Amino acid sequence: MALIPRYVEGHNLLANKSVLITAAAGAGIGFAAAKKCVEEGCRALFISDIHEGRTAQAVEALKALRGTQQVFGLVANVTDEAQVQALVNAAEEKLGGVDVLINNAGLGGTKALVDMTDEEWQRVLDITLTGTMRMTRAMLRVMQGRKAGVIVNNASVLGWRAQPDQCHYAAAKAGVMALTRCAAMEAAPFGIRINAVSPSLALHDFLKKTTPVDLLAELEKKEAFGRGAEVWEVANVMVFLASDYASYMTGEIVAVSSQHA
């Protein structure tokens, strides 16, 4: 069995920064990123998700971890422009301005293209790609006025690499990559950085529920370490991109992978 590395403790990389994260409830990359932001010393945190109960639970867990009340949450669906704007407005108010946006909301699935309906295709693209665009657009309108800010998107190596039954998800993530690069060029004159992580395989409960066991095992065998990434290993790279250590990076897609893309 592949060995999982020791959890990396915080190094205060996000001191004095406020962070907004979408799809941050549950046990996936979003919550791992929220936890890591707290451990890295962010001054305040705002999370959103579409699940009301899980969002409330996540907020309480993060408050307990932080030992402060500077953690906020709101139920929001990134496919709804009104909810996106309400989320950005609430985060701006509660945080006294958002320094970092982490776009984590996305939807995958396994379906052959010949069996895929228009609705199944559109749902994945609407959440994963257009949802990221909506959040980025709304946040840029605010950040440009301040001439400062960082946006980190969640892409996937499937934006580069072919895999059967992933046409909708791969197309959406390739779109996130292109959005990241182009939006970064528009944002750069305002002092705003936009980058993305591109995980190969990050194991979490939702993925295990929606992916056949034999397929997961096959994918893990292809990884150089013989295992999928822990969600916090992806979150570590997100935090790096959000931090001042990545001050010269923009429009970049950083593979979080133990194999070639």
MILOKE-633553 format. One record per residue (C-alpha): residue in one letter; x negated, y negated, z negated. Coordinates in Angstrom, 2 decimals. Layout:
N
+------+---------+---------+---------+
: rest :      c1 :      c2 :      c3 :
+------+---------+---------+---------+
:    a :       X :       Y :       Z :
...
+------+---------+---------+---------+
END
This chain:
261
+------+---------+---------+---------+
: rest :      c1 :      c2 :      c3 :
+------+---------+---------+---------+
:    m :    0.00 :    0.00 :    0.00 :
:    a :   -1.30 :   -3.45 :    0.93 :
:    l :   -2.38 :   -5.60 :   -1.99 :
:    i :   -0.52 :   -8.85 :   -2.63 :
:    p :   -2.89 :  -11.69 :   -3.57 :
:    r :   -2.74 :  -13.55 :   -6.84 :
:    y :   -0.23 :  -16.40 :   -6.91 :
:    v :   -1.93 :  -19.74 :   -6.31 :
:    e :   -1.31 :  -22.26 :   -9.08 :
:    g :   -0.56 :  -25.91 :   -8.34 :
:    h :   -3.29 :  -28.51 :   -7.81 :
:    n :   -1.19 :  -31.70 :   -7.98 :
:    l :   -1.21 :  -32.10 :   -4.19 :
:    l :    2.15 :  -33.90 :   -4.15 :
:    a :    1.65 :  -36.25 :   -7.09 :
:    n :    3.86 :  -39.35 :   -6.85 :
:    k :    5.73 :  -37.98 :   -3.82 :
:    s :    9.45 :  -37.28 :   -3.53 :
:    v :   10.65 :  -34.30 :   -1.49 :
:    l :   13.89 :  -33.28 :    0.26 :
:    i :   14.26 :  -29.63 :    1.33 :
:    t :   17.10 :  -28.03 :    3.30 :
:    a :   18.26 :  -24.42 :    2.77 :
:    a :   16.41 :  -24.25 :   -0.54 :
:    a :   18.70 :  -22.01 :   -2.59 :
:    g :   18.29 :  -18.25 :   -2.85 :
:    a :   15.04 :  -16.32 :   -2.66 :
:    g :   13.66 :  -17.38 :    0.71 :
:    i :   10.99 :  -19.75 :    1.97 :
:    g :   13.09 :  -22.81 :    1.06 :
:    f :   13.26 :  -22.06 :   -2.66 :
:    a :    9.60 :  -20.99 :   -2.66 :
:    a :    8.74 :  -24.37 :   -1.13 :
:    a :   10.86 :  -26.19 :   -3.71 :
:    k :    9.16 :  -24.32 :   -6.55 :
:    k :    5.75 :  -25.04 :   -5.07 :
:    c :    6.54 :  -28.75 :   -4.71 :
:    v :    7.41 :  -28.91 :   -8.40 :
:    e :    4.20 :  -27.07 :   -9.29 :
:    e :    2.26 :  -29.47 :   -7.08 :
:    g :    3.49 :  -32.42 :   -9.13 :
:    c :    6.11 :  -34.10 :   -6.92 :
:    r :    7.74 :  -36.97 :   -8.79 :
:    a :   11.27 :  -35.92 :   -7.80 :
:    l :   12.95 :  -33.23 :   -5.73 :
:    f :   16.25 :  -32.97 :   -3.85 :
:    i :   17.44 :  -29.67 :   -2.38 :
:    s :   20.41 :  -28.73 :   -0.22 :
:    d :   22.07 :  -25.51 :    0.88 :
:    i :   25.46 :  -24.36 :    2.19 :
:    h :   26.09 :  -22.12 :   -0.85 :
:    e :   27.49 :  -24.15 :   -3.75 :
:    g :   26.85 :  -21.60 :   -6.50 :
:    r :   23.33 :  -20.78 :   -5.36 :
:    t :   22.49 :  -24.46 :   -4.97 :
:    a :   23.54 :  -25.17 :   -8.56 :
:    q :   21.54 :  -22.19 :   -9.81 :
:    a :   18.46 :  -23.28 :   -7.88 :
:    v :   18.66 :  -26.81 :   -9.27 :
:    e :   18.84 :  -25.50 :  -12.84 :
:    a :   15.95 :  -23.10 :  -12.26 :
:    l :   13.81 :  -25.90 :  -10.86 :
:    k :   14.73 :  -28.24 :  -13.70 :
:    a :   13.66 :  -25.59 :  -16.19 :
:    l :   10.39 :  -25.13 :  -14.35 :
:    r :    9.75 :  -28.84 :  -14.28 :
:    g :   10.99 :  -29.68 :  -17.76 :
:    t :   12.71 :  -32.81 :  -16.45 :
:    q :   15.97 :  -33.94 :  -14.87 :
:    q :   14.36 :  -35.21 :  -11.68 :
:    v :   15.74 :  -32.36 :   -9.57 :
:    f :   18.92 :  -32.89 :   -7.58 :
:    g :   21.06 :  -30.81 :   -5.24 :
:    l :   23.91 :  -31.18 :   -2.76 :
:    v :   25.85 :  -28.72 :   -0.64 :
:    a :   25.31 :  -29.67 :    3.01 :
:    n :   25.65 :  -28.01 :    6.40 :
:    v :   23.08 :  -29.15 :    8.97 :
:    t :   25.51 :  -28.42 :   11.82 :
:    d :   27.71 :  -31.31 :   10.62 :
:    e :   26.35 :  -34.79 :   11.36 :
:    a :   28.46 :  -36.42 :    8.64 :
:    q :   27.10 :  -34.00 :    6.03 :
:    v :   23.55 :  -34.55 :    7.26 :
:    q :   23.91 :  -38.31 :    6.88 :
:    a :   25.51 :  -37.91 :    3.46 :
:    l :   22.61 :  -35.70 :    2.38 :
:    v :   19.96 :  -38.18 :    3.52 :
:    n :   21.83 :  -41.07 :    1.89 :
:    a :   22.17 :  -39.19 :   -1.41 :
:    a :   18.51 :  -38.15 :   -1.40 :
:    e :   17.38 :  -41.68 :   -0.61 :
:    e :   19.42 :  -43.01 :   -3.52 :
:    k :   18.51 :  -40.36 :   -6.08 :
:    l :   14.82 :  -40.19 :   -5.19 :
:    g :   14.29 :  -43.88 :   -4.63 :
:    g :   13.24 :  -43.02 :   -1.09 :
:    v :   12.23 :  -39.70 :    0.48 :
:    d :    8.50 :  -39.32 :    1.07 :
:    v :    8.61 :  -35.75 :    2.44 :
:    l :   11.32 :  -33.83 :    4.33 :
:    i :   10.96 :  -30.08 :    4.70 :
:    n :   13.33 :  -28.73 :    7.36 :
:    n :   13.87 :  -25.11 :    6.38 :
:    a :   17.45 :  -24.43 :    7.51 :
:    g :   17.66 :  -21.74 :   10.16 :
:    l :   19.54 :  -18.62 :   11.21 :
:    g :   18.23 :  -15.44 :   12.79 :
:    g :   19.66 :  -12.09 :   13.79 :
:    t :   19.04 :   -9.06 :   15.96 :
:    k :   21.02 :   -8.75 :   19.18 :
:    a :   20.28 :   -7.73 :   22.77 :
:    l :   20.87 :  -10.56 :   25.19 :
:    v :   23.31 :   -8.53 :   27.31 :
:    d :   25.49 :   -8.00 :   24.24 :
:    m :   25.21 :  -11.55 :   22.90 :
:    t :   28.23 :  -13.86 :   23.03 :
:    d :   28.05 :  -17.58 :   23.73 :
:    e :   29.16 :  -18.17 :   20.16 :
:    e :   26.34 :  -16.05 :   18.70 :
:    w :   23.78 :  -17.84 :   20.87 :
:    q :   25.14 :  -21.28 :   20.06 :
:    r :   25.34 :  -20.68 :   16.29 :
:    v :   21.66 :  -19.78 :   16.04 :
:    l :   20.61 :  -22.76 :   18.14 :
:    d :   22.95 :  -25.17 :   16.35 :
:    i :   21.61 :  -24.32 :   12.89 :
:    t :   17.97 :  -23.64 :   13.70 :
:    l :   17.17 :  -26.19 :   16.41 :
:    t :   19.89 :  -28.82 :   16.48 :
:    g :   20.13 :  -28.85 :   12.67 :
:    t :   16.40 :  -29.58 :   12.49 :
:    m :   16.88 :  -32.35 :   15.05 :
:    r :   19.78 :  -33.89 :   13.10 :
:    m :   17.79 :  -33.97 :    9.85 :
:    t :   14.69 :  -35.30 :   11.57 :
:    r :   16.66 :  -38.00 :   13.39 :
:    a :   18.43 :  -39.18 :   10.24 :
:    m :   15.24 :  -39.19 :    8.19 :
:    l :   13.16 :  -40.97 :   10.84 :
:    r :   15.64 :  -43.83 :   10.94 :
:    v :   14.84 :  -44.45 :    7.28 :
:    m :   11.13 :  -43.60 :    7.28 :
:    q :   10.38 :  -45.83 :   10.26 :
:    g :   11.56 :  -48.86 :    8.29 :
:    r :    9.10 :  -47.98 :    5.52 :
:    k :    6.33 :  -47.08 :    8.00 :
:    a :    5.54 :  -43.98 :    5.98 :
:    g :    6.69 :  -40.39 :    5.55 :
:    v :    6.02 :  -36.76 :    6.32 :
:    i :    8.24 :  -34.13 :    7.92 :
:    v :    7.43 :  -30.41 :    7.87 :
:    n :    9.46 :  -28.04 :   10.05 :
:    n :    9.82 :  -24.27 :    9.83 :
:    a :    9.19 :  -22.60 :   13.20 :
:    s :    8.17 :  -18.99 :   13.94 :
:    v :    5.54 :  -17.13 :   15.96 :
:    l :    8.50 :  -15.93 :   18.02 :
:    g :    8.39 :  -19.38 :   19.59 :
:    w :    5.19 :  -18.10 :   21.25 :
:    r :    5.54 :  -14.33 :   21.23 :
:    a :    8.02 :  -12.01 :   22.92 :
:    q :   10.11 :   -9.58 :   20.88 :
:    p :   13.22 :   -7.65 :   21.98 :
:    d :   16.64 :   -8.65 :   20.62 :
:    q :   15.39 :  -12.11 :   19.58 :
:    c :   16.26 :  -14.29 :   22.58 :
:    h :   18.45 :  -16.70 :   20.61 :
:    y :   16.11 :  -17.04 :   17.63 :
:    a :   12.94 :  -17.24 :   19.75 :
:    a :   14.49 :  -19.92 :   21.98 :
:    a :   15.56 :  -21.92 :   18.94 :
:    k :   12.14 :  -21.72 :   17.29 :
:    a :   10.35 :  -22.61 :   20.53 :
:    g :   12.64 :  -25.62 :   20.60 :
:    v :   11.63 :  -26.53 :   17.04 :
:    m :    7.99 :  -26.44 :   18.16 :
:    a :    8.66 :  -28.74 :   21.12 :
:    l :   10.79 :  -31.04 :   18.96 :
:    t :    7.96 :  -31.22 :   16.41 :
:    r :    5.38 :  -32.19 :   19.02 :
:    c :    7.50 :  -34.80 :   20.81 :
:    a :    9.00 :  -36.36 :   17.68 :
:    a :    5.49 :  -36.60 :   16.21 :
:    m :    4.40 :  -38.79 :   19.12 :
:    e :    7.37 :  -41.09 :   18.59 :
:    a :    6.79 :  -41.24 :   14.83 :
:    a :    3.02 :  -41.79 :   14.86 :
:    p :    3.17 :  -45.57 :   15.53 :
:    f :    5.19 :  -45.87 :   12.32 :
:    g :    2.62 :  -43.98 :   10.23 :
:    i :    4.82 :  -40.88 :    9.99 :
:    r :    3.46 :  -37.35 :   10.41 :
:    i :    5.50 :  -34.39 :   11.71 :
:    n :    4.10 :  -30.85 :   11.75 :
:    a :    5.45 :  -27.30 :   11.55 :
:    v :    4.54 :  -23.95 :   10.09 :
:    s :    4.97 :  -20.87 :   12.21 :
:    p :    5.24 :  -17.70 :   10.09 :
:    s :    4.88 :  -14.28 :   11.67 :
:    l :    6.69 :  -12.23 :    9.04 :
:    a :    7.75 :  -13.53 :    5.62 :
:    l :    9.66 :  -11.02 :    3.51 :
:    h :   12.71 :  -12.15 :    1.56 :
:    d :   16.08 :  -10.74 :    0.59 :
:    f :   18.08 :  -12.13 :    3.51 :
:    l :   15.61 :  -10.77 :    6.06 :
:    k :   15.73 :   -7.36 :    4.42 :
:    k :   19.54 :   -7.39 :    4.57 :
:    t :   19.72 :   -8.39 :    8.24 :
:    t :   16.81 :   -6.41 :    9.70 :
:    p :   16.68 :   -2.62 :   10.10 :
:    v :   14.26 :   -0.99 :    7.66 :
:    d :   12.34 :    0.82 :   10.41 :
:    l :   11.87 :   -2.42 :   12.35 :
:    l :   10.50 :   -4.21 :    9.28 :
:    a :    8.09 :   -1.35 :    8.67 :
:    e :    6.95 :   -1.48 :   12.29 :
:    l :    6.40 :   -5.25 :   12.12 :
:    e :    4.44 :   -4.98 :    8.87 :
:    k :    2.12 :   -2.40 :   10.41 :
:    k :    1.21 :   -4.90 :   13.13 :
:    e :    0.01 :   -7.44 :   10.56 :
:    a :   -3.73 :   -7.43 :    9.86 :
:    f :   -3.14 :   -7.01 :    6.12 :
:    g :   -0.53 :   -4.30 :    6.66 :
:    r :    2.19 :   -6.37 :    4.99 :
:    g :    4.46 :   -9.32 :    5.54 :
:    a :    3.69 :  -12.64 :    3.89 :
:    e :    5.07 :  -13.49 :    0.48 :
:    v :    7.37 :  -16.50 :    0.84 :
:    w :    5.09 :  -18.55 :   -1.40 :
:    e :    2.22 :  -17.99 :    1.03 :
:    v :    4.23 :  -19.85 :    3.68 :
:    a :    5.21 :  -22.50 :    1.13 :
:    n :    1.53 :  -23.10 :    0.36 :
:    v :    0.91 :  -24.17 :    3.95 :
:    m :    4.03 :  -26.34 :    3.96 :
:    v :    2.73 :  -28.14 :    0.89 :
:    f :   -0.68 :  -28.62 :    2.50 :
:    l :    0.96 :  -30.23 :    5.56 :
:    a :    3.06 :  -32.43 :    3.27 :
:    s :    0.02 :  -33.55 :    1.31 :
:    d :   -2.55 :  -36.22 :    2.03 :
:    y :   -5.08 :  -33.48 :    2.81 :
:    a :   -3.39 :  -33.21 :    6.23 :
:    s :   -3.48 :  -36.97 :    6.86 :
:    y :   -4.88 :  -36.66 :   10.40 :
:    m :   -2.57 :  -33.86 :   11.50 :
:    t :    0.57 :  -34.56 :   13.47 :
:    g :    2.44 :  -32.68 :   16.20 :
:    e :    0.68 :  -29.49 :   15.14 :
:    i :    2.18 :  -26.01 :   14.83 :
:    v :    0.24 :  -24.07 :   12.19 :
:    a :    0.56 :  -20.30 :   12.41 :
:    v :    0.97 :  -18.63 :    9.01 :
:    s :    0.06 :  -15.24 :   10.33 :
:    s :   -2.40 :  -12.38 :    9.96 :
:    q :   -2.38 :  -11.64 :   13.66 :
:    h :   -2.77 :  -13.52 :   16.93 :
:    a :    0.32 :  -15.46 :   17.98 :
+------+---------+---------+---------+
END
